[in-house]
Amino acid sequence: MSRTSVLGGESGRRSWLGGSVPTWRLVSAGAAVLVAMVLTMTMAEAGFVTGVVVVAATWAATAATARGSVVSRYVTRRRWLERNRTGTVAFRPFDQGEWDALAAQARARDGKVRADAARQAAAYREVPDGAEGMGWLERRPRRPGIAWHAPTGENAYLSVVFEVSGQIRGLESDRATGEAAARWGRFLATLGSEESVARVVQSLTRVLPPDSARHEAWLLENLDPAAPRELAQSYDDLIRRSDASSMVQRHYIAVRWPLSAAFHAAAARFGEGRDGWRAFMTTEIASIARGLRQARHVQVRALSAAQVAAVMLHMQDPSRPIDQVADVDPDRFGLPSRDEYSAHVVTATDSATGEEAQWWHRTARISADALATVPRTSMWLTPMLSGGPDGTLLTLSFQTWIIPARQARGAARSDLTRDAADRVARNQDGRLLDEENELRLSAAQRRAADLRPGQHNAGVEWAGYLTISARTREELGRAARHAAAIAERDLGIERLEWLDTYQAAASGCTWPIVRGIRTPLFSAGDRVMSALSGHGAKEAL
């Protein structure tokens, strides 16, 4: 029997007033109420009426809708206008010669010339927006690449990418797929232990046309030299016809190690400074690889820095082979691009023709509150991964932040208590039951049951991202509409949240660098207990 789970129903903790209203909205409403009270005291009846209008307008402007609140749409529009004004909608890999020319132009007497130079200079950056703050701790060839990330506004972390074969190969029974899902859950749960310093796992699937290079290499090695040329030509035609009508999937797992106090304490046992980090990460990489094999990924390979950069270059320019590393510099993995309102447009050189070509990318976020709360099997994403319209590619990425069971259990109990109390209060007052409250209550009950002691589960927060790639704006539009229809009709995803005003940065959420998930908000009690527990004696093994 296939394994089923229930996803969706809630996307965050309860607020201090109960329910799931965001804290920022409660603060806005509180400020509006305070203004209304002041107006009432100073202007009597006229102030009272004005205050009521202020409170109502504030609540309406911050109300969540299918397309976001009025405030969020205003902020989005202002951000897009500001990006166009400053020139950050474009990206150019940094070039010293071009930078010096712009510096000379910036010293011109004409103000318009200086402003144009400043706008052009804003496009020159070391790395693209999707990988802002990324460097390398380990970039040597034939060694697992260890990326070092310090993105603005986030805590620093390390990441390593593993190419995996996937858990399901060919036709397998429901029992096999259920066992694969259970093993994946156990692998994630091991990262939720108090001793683990790896905290985030990104599972990434790239759907693309097959690469015929391996078939051609096999033919050259095995074809009899005396065989007629027509035989080789017919095999080549067969490969090309099959490539034109089929898609393949490439699977990657990226793991994130936050550079926390626990990480520093663990790495210090292996040596001082960066050498200790590298030695510690060697053991961590080997441990993760073993865990992935136990999770039914038979073939597991940690990618080097150049191989990771090659994957990122391919995702920007899909005409470039995903395994081509001969000409890759791990420090230069960004291609010239620009942002349109709904697309990240990359300019590249077509490897087949040598001519300049464009690829259009659009990324959407998948959140828990957009999912219909229904049972799902481990194969629920198959319709999306079956491919889109001809000529389009897609990448699907899910990032999971593992939370130790003790902390997740406390949060689940707190949410369950508040939801149950709200239900009792409604019954006592004779009010109708709130469907949203019932949904939150059922989700909290499931989490509390899954996190019971002895269940060997851990808590998680997750975020999903989908990137669609096409040759033209029109093809991208058709593919985006097709994906939205598939998501709603077959996957139970009520809406895809298109990240339209910062598509370049959003593209990075489907690159194997574990971007796009926020650090969970732990309670004050959890933070105090974590501080009191320390990191063990320095003399310990």
N, C-alpha and C positions, 0 to 999 in steps of 0.2 A: 504494500500500500504506500502511495506517495505521501511525503511529509507535507503538512499544511501549517501555515502560520497566519496570524492576523497582523497586518501592518496598517498604520494610519490611525486617525482618531485624535491625535494631539501632537503638538510640536514644541511644547515647553512646560516648565513648572508652573504651579499655581502662584498667583500674586498674593501679596500679604493681605489683600482684602477678599481673597477667595476668587474662584474662577480663573480664567486664563487671559484676562485683559493685560496687554503689555504695560510694563511699569511706566514707560515714557508717556503713554496715553493717560494713565492715572495722574501723573505729575501735571500734565497739561490741563486736565480737567480740574485738578486741585487749585492750580494757579488761577484758572478762570473763575472758580467759585470764590476765591479770595478777592479777586478784583470786583466781583459782583457784590460782596459784602461791603467793601469799601465804598462803592458807588451808592449802595442803599443807605449807608450811614451819612453820607455827605450830601446826597441829592434827593433823599426821601423817595417819593413814589416814582419820579422820573428815573432815579438811580436804580430802583428795583427793576423796573422794566428793562432798562439798558443792561443791567446785570444778567437778567434772564436771557436776553438775546446773546450776550457774550458767551454764556455757558453753553447754550444750544448750538451756537456757531462753532465753538471749539470742539464740542462732541461730534458734530456732523463732519467737520473738517478732518478729524482724526479717525473716523469710522472706517473699518476695513471693508473693502468691496472686492469684487472679482478682479478689478484692475488697480488695486491699491487704494489708499486713502487720498483725499484731495491734497493733503500736505505732502505725502510722498511723491505724488505726481508733479507737484510744484518744484520740489527739491530735485527730482529727476530732470525736469526741463531746465532748471537753472544750471545743473551740473553739465548738461550737454552744451548749453550756450557758452559756459565758461571754458570748456575744453576747446571749443572751436575758436574762441577769442585768443587763447594762449598758444594754440598750435599743438597741444598734446594729443590731438586725435591722430597724428602721424607718428610713425616710428622709423628711425634710420639707425642702423648699427653705427656706433661711434667710429669716425674716421678723422685722424689728426689733421690731415691736409684740408679737408672740407671745414673742419672746425676753425682752423687758422684763417681761412678765407672769410668765414662769417665774422670772426673777431675783428678783422680789418674793416668789414662792412659796418660793423656796429660802431666804429669810430667816425663814420661819415657825418657831415654837417647836417644833411637833410634828415629831419625827424622821421619821415615816412620810411626812409631807407633803414634807419636804425631799428624802427619797430618791426619791419619785415625781417631783418636779421635776427632779432630776438625771437620772433615767431618760428623761424626756420630752426634756430638753435634748440628750441624746446623739443624738436623731434629727435635729436641725437641723444641716445642713451646706450649704456653698456649692454643691457639686457631688455627684452621686450616686457611689456606691462604684465603679462601673465606669469612671468618668473622674476618679478622685481625683488631684489635683495638676495639673489641666488649666486652661490659660488661653490667651491669644492674643497672638501677636507682631504679626499683621496681621488686623484685623477690620473694615476699612472696606468699605462696600457696593461691589459690582461689581469687586472685586479678589479674586484667589485668597486664601482664608483660610489663614493659617499658624498652626497651633496650637502652643502651647508647653507641654510636659509636664514635670512634675517629680514623678513618683509616688514614694511612700515606698519606700526600699530599692532604687531603680533610678537609673541615670544619666539626666540630663535629655536631652530630644531635641525636635526640631521635626517636625511632620507636615503633609502637604498631601494633600487628597483629590481624585481625578479621577473623574468619571463617564464611563464608556466604553460603547461600543455592544456590546461582545463581539466575539470573533474569528470566530464562526460565525453567519451570518445565513441562515436558511432551510435548504433541503436543499443540502448540499455533499458533494463526493466525499471518499473516504478520503485522497486525495492532498492536498486542500485542508486537511483537519484536521491531517494530519501536518505540513504546511508551517507552519500556524499554531502548532503546538506547538514546532517548531524555532525559529521567530522569537521566541516567548516565552522560550525558553531563551537565545537570543542576547541578548535585552534584559536578562535577569537577569545574564548573564555580564559585560555592560558595567559593572554596578554592583560587580563583584568586582575591578575594576582597582585598583591601588595609589593612583591619583589620585582615585578616587571617594570622596565623603564621605557619600553616600546609601547605606545599608546594609541596610535592611529594606523589603520589599514585602509588602503585605497585599492579596490578591485576595478580593473579597467579592461574593457573589451573594445577592440578596434575592428570594425567591419569594413573590408576592402577587397578589391579584386585580387585573385591569386597571383603570385609571382611565379612565372614560368621558368625562371632561371635554373631552379633545381631540376626540373624535368629535362631541360636542354643539356645540363651538365651530365645527367644520367645517360642520356642518349649518346653523347660524345664518348663516354667511357665504355658503353656496352655494345654499340653498333659495330657490326662486322665491317672492316674496311672495304671488303669486296661487295657489300650490299649496294644495290642501285641507288642513285641519288634520289629517285622518286620516292623511295621508302622513307628517307629522312624528311623529305618535303611533306609527305602525307602526315607524318607524326607531328610535324610543326603546325600544319593546318588544324589537326585535331586539338592540339593544346590551345591554339588561339580561339577556336570556336567554343571550347569549354570555358575559357577564361571570360569570354564575352557574356556568358549567360549564368555565371556563378559568382558567389562571394565567399570569402573565407573570414575567419575570426582569429585575431591574435589577442592573447590574454596576458595581462601584466598585473603584478601585485607590487604596490609600493608601500613601504612601512616608514613610519615617522617616529623619531625619538626626540621628544622635547628636551632641550638643554636645561633641565631642571636641577635643583639641588641633589635630587636622588641620582640623576645621571652623573653629575660631577663626583659624587661620593663613590659610585660604583666604578667609574673610570680611573679614579685615583689609585685603586688597588692594582692597576695594570701598569702604572708608570706616571711620570709627570707630564703635564701639559698635553700638547697635541699627540705626542707619541703614545701616551696612555689612552687617549681617545681612540686612536687607530687600533691599538691592541685590543681594547675592550670591544670595539665594533666588529673585529674579526670573529670573536666568540658569539656576538649577537647575530651576525649574518648567518653563521653556521647553524645557530639554534633556530632561526626563522626558516631557513631552508629545510631543516628536518621537520619542523612543524607543518610546512606546506606539503611535503611528501606524505606525511601521515594524514593530511587532509585530502588525500587522493589526487594530488597533482603529481603525476609520476615524473615528469620532466621539469626540473626547476633549475634555473640558471640566473645567477646574479649578474646584472649587466655592468660593464665598465662605464666610466664617465663618457667616453666617446660614443658608446652604444646608446646611452640615455640621450645624449645630444642628438644622435641620428634619429631616434624616435620622435623627439620634439621637432626637428626640422621636417620630418615626414608629415607630422600632423599639421604643420603650417603649409607645406607644399606636398600634397599627396602624390603628385607625379614623381616624386623622388622616392626610390626604394627604401623601405623602412629599415633594412639591414645594411645599408651602404654607409660604411664608416671610414673608408680610405681617405676621404678628403675632409673629415670632420675635425674641427678644433673645439674641444669641450667648453672653451670659454666664449665661443661665438656661435650661439644657437638661435639667434633671432634673424628673421628675414624682413626686408622693408615692407611696411604695411601702413594702412590707414584705417580709421574707424568711420563707418557710416552709421546712421542712427540705429540700424538693426543688423549690422554685419561688421565683421572683421575681415578686411580685404587684404590679402597677402599677394605681393608681386614677386614672382620667381621666374627662373629659367626652366623651360620644359626640357627634361632630360632626353626626350625622344627627338624633338625637332630643334632644340637649341634656341628657340624663340622665347621672347618674354610672354609670360602667361599670368593669369590671375586666378586665385582661389578665394571663394567667398565662404565665410564661416559664420554660423549663428549658434549661440549657446543658451540653453534654458536650464533653470534650476528645478529640481523635483524635491518637494518638502513633504513632511508627514501630514500636514494639515490639508494638503491637496489630494491625498489618497482616500478613496472610499474604503471604509472599514469593513473589509470582507476577507474570508479565508483565501489564502494564496498558496500555491505550490511553489517549489523551488524553480520551476520552469516558467514562472509568470511573465518574465520579460522576453520570452522567445519571439512573440510577434514583432516587437520593436527591432530585435537583432536579426530578423529575417531579411532586412534590407529595405531601402526606400526606392523611389523612382530611379530609372536608369541614369547613370552618371553622377549619382550622389553617394557620399560615404557618411558614416556616422561613428561616433565614439560615445560609449556609455560608461560613466564612472560613478561609483558609489564609495563614499568615504565614511568610515565607522570609527568613532572615538570610543575606546573601551574604558568603562568606568568600573573601578573595583566594586565587587558585589556588596560590601558593607555600606559604602556610600550610596549606591543605587537603591539598596533595600530601604534605607532610611528615607530617601526621597519618595519612593513608591508608597511607603506607609503614610507619610505626611500628606501626599496628594490624595490617597484613598480616604483618609480621615476627613479631609476638607470636603471632598465630593460627597461622601456619605452624609456628613452633617448638613450640607446644603440640600440634599434630597429629603432628609427628615424635616428640615425647616419648611420646605415647600409643602410637604404632606400635612404638617400641623397647621399651616396657614390656609390650607384649602386651595392652594394655587396649583395650576397645571404643571406637570413635570416638564422640565426644560430638556429638549432633545440633545442639545450640546452638553449639558451636564451629564445626562445618561451616557453619552458617548465617552466623555472623559472618565466617568466612573468605571465603565467596563474596561477601558484601556488601563486604568490604574489597577484594577483587580487582576488583569492578566499579568501585568508586570510584577505585582506582589507575589502571585503564584509562581511565576518563573524564577523569582529570586529567593525562594524559600531556602533555608540552610540545607545543604545536601544535594541541591539540584545541579551544582557545578556550572552555573551560569554567571554572566556578568552583565552589568548595565551598559547601554550604548546610547550615543547620540549619533545621528547619521545625516548625510546630505547627499543627494544625487544630482548629477549633471549630464546633459545630453548636448553634444556638439554635432551639427550637420554641416557638411562641406559640399560645395557644388562649384561648377565652373563659372556660372553667371548669376546675376541677381534674380532673373526669372526662375531658373532652376532651383535656386535656394528658397525662393518664396513657395514654390510648389512642394518642395521637400518638407519645409517647415509646416505647411498646412497638413500634409500627409502624416507627419509625425504627431501633430496635435490630435488628429482624428484617431490614429492608432492608440495613442495614450488614453484617450477618453473612452473609446469603444471597447478595446481589448485588454487594457491594463488597469482600468479603474482609476486612472490619474485624471482628476477632474480639470486640472489646468496645468500647463507648463508655464513657468515664470520666466519669460524671455528677458535677459539682462541687457536691454537694448542700448543703454547709454554708455556702457563700458564693456563692449564686446571683446576688445583686445585683452583686457584683464580676465574676463570670464573664460576665454579660451584656455587659459592656464589651468582652469579647474578640471579639464579633461586631459591634461598632460600628466605624465607619471611623476609628479612632484608634490603631491598631497596638499594642494591648495583648495581653499573654499569651504573650510569647516572651522567654526569658532571654538575657542576653548570653553568647555562646559562651565556653567556658573555654579560653583559649589556653595553650600550654605556656610555660615560663619562657624557653626559647630564642626563641620567636616574639616574646615581649614585649621581650626584649633587642634583637633585630634591629630591631623597630619603633622602639624608642627611639633606636638608633644611626642609623637612616635619616633622622631629622629630618623637617622639612616644607619643605625648599627654602629658597633665599635670599630674604630679604625684598624684595630689589630686582627679583626675577624677575617677569615678566608673569603 
